[in-house]
Amino acid sequence: MKRKRRIQWYYSVILLAFGLTACQVKRPDTVISDAKMENVLYDFHIAKAMGEEVPYSESYKRVLYIESVYRKHGITQADFDTSMVWYARHPDALTKVYEKVNQRLKAERDGINHLIALRDNKPKESSPGDSIDVWRGRHICYLTGTPMDNKLTFTLPSDTNFKDRDTLRWTVRFRFLNGTPDSLHAPLMAMQVLYAKDTLNDMLKVKQSGTETISLFADTLGEIKEIRGFIYYPAQQSTRDVLADRISLMRYHAKDTLFKALADSLEAGDKELKKDPVPGKPAELKRQSEEKDTIRQRSERRPRPRLRQTTEKQ
């Protein structure tokens, strides 16, 4: 009896699996996958927006912008059209793809609005606090080395929440998707801080996957005016895409840095030196040292005997 029930249970599981398989939508091999379609549509809409801005006399550029998207993703217009027909017949799949595309376009729009605010000298003020992430750009950037996707740049003006001795740490995680490039074609990461009195900058080459950080700090250069930075990925001989994510730009006020602790330590040491002219010695040694100084001063003040001058008779 138990064996019969077990067999019936196995048959039920098999029938359920066949039923679920039959309910799934079968996708032809010629249809672009969801992940790739998201990237294609994202670049497609940016290219369309760029084409709408060109004057009528240069309308041919609109076609070139679209074709550059196809070349970037290794597809043809026929592949794109065929896939869009399939997605149009399956609105659930198309909706999921467009939700992700819209999120990326919104982030891009926020970045553009920030640049417009910079142009109009109306930047968004950073949040107050001793340890704050002031990064305002995209937190994920996909770089391929092509002209449309070979760099990430930012310009961040200071505001009333920035202090003179702030420490700025720009952190990015790099992940090479198709093997690491040679040192000649490695991505460059650079940051520059403009102060009232001078400028500090630092740059490094990213030669392997991992997290990279650039930290800049100045003690005597005065007020911070602006922070700039970029990631540049030179053109590659073969496709080696890199994903830059977990991007942050931390601002630390001086009391949260090692400099503050060092300054306090030096100040305390100066006070101790003034209070104790011979630090670290016991009272007896200090007394002996004072007695030696007194004896030396007395001997210097004591008049020395004059030597009698004699002359030899020739």
Secondary structure, DSSP 8 states (H G I E B T S, - for coil): -HHHHHHHHHHHHHHHHHHHHHHS----TTS--HHHHHHHHHHHHHHHHHHHHS-GGGTHHHHHHHHHHHHHHT--HHHHHHHHHHHHH-HHHHHHHHHHHHHHHHHHHHHHHHHHHHHTT-------SSEEE---S-SEEEE-SBTTBSEEEEEEE--TT--TT-EEEEEEEEEESS----GGG--EEEEEEEESS-EEEEEEE--SSEEEEEEEE-SSS-SEEEEEEEEE----SS---EEEEEEEEEEE-GGGSHHHHHHHHHHHHHHHHHH-SSTT--HHHHHHHHHHHHHHHHHHHS------------
